[in-house]
Amino acid sequence: MKLLIENMTCGGCARGVTATIQDVDANAKVEVDLASKIVTVDTTASTDQITNALAEDGFPAKVQ
């Protein structure tokens, strides 16, 4: 899945987003493109599980 995370502005944000996703699915593969604010996730978790966890941690995401 591809997610747009508008308020991801720095490397710390990118690490936080990655950690949140991997808390939901420890085996998730996460690629962050900070410049475009796009996160590509390869996971067995549902889109809702990932987006809800991100929203709870302050990173609301829009599915692309």
C-alpha positions in Angstrom: 0.0 0.0 0.0 1.0 3.6 -0.6 0.2 6.2 2.0 0.5 10.0 1.9 1.5 11.4 5.3 1.3 15.2 5.0 2.8 16.0 8.4 5.9 13.8 8.0 8.5 16.5 7.8 11.8 15.1 9.1 13.9 12.0 9.6 12.5 11.6 13.1 9.0 11.6 11.7 10.0 8.9 9.2 11.5 6.8 12.0 8.3 7.2 14.0 6.1 6.2 11.1 8.3 3.2 10.4 8.2 2.2 14.1 4.4 2.6 14.3 3.9 0.4 11.2 6.3 -2.3 12.5 4.5 -2.3 15.9 1.4 -3.4 14.0 3.3 -5.9 11.8 6.9 -6.6 12.8 7.7 -8.1 9.4 6.4 -5.1 7.4 8.7 -3.7 4.8 8.5 0.1 5.0 10.0 2.5 2.4 9.8 6.2 3.2 10.2 9.0 0.6 10.4 12.0 2.8 10.5 14.5 -0.1 7.1 13.3 -1.5 5.8 12.3 1.9 4.9 8.9 0.5 5.3 5.7 2.5 5.2 2.4 0.7 4.3 -0.5 3.0 4.5 -4.3 2.2 2.5 -5.9 5.1 0.0 -8.6 5.9 -1.9 -6.1 8.2 -5.0 -4.4 6.8 -5.0 -0.9 5.5 -7.3 0.1 8.4 -5.0 -1.4 11.0 -2.0 0.6 9.6 -3.9 3.9 9.1 -5.6 3.7 12.5 -2.2 3.1 14.3 -0.6 6.0 12.4 -3.5 8.3 13.2 -3.3 7.4 16.9 0.4 8.3 16.9 -0.2 11.6 15.2 0.5 10.7 11.6 -2.9 10.7 9.8 -2.4 9.0 6.4 -4.3 9.0 3.1 -4.2 5.9 1.0 -2.9 6.7 -2.5 
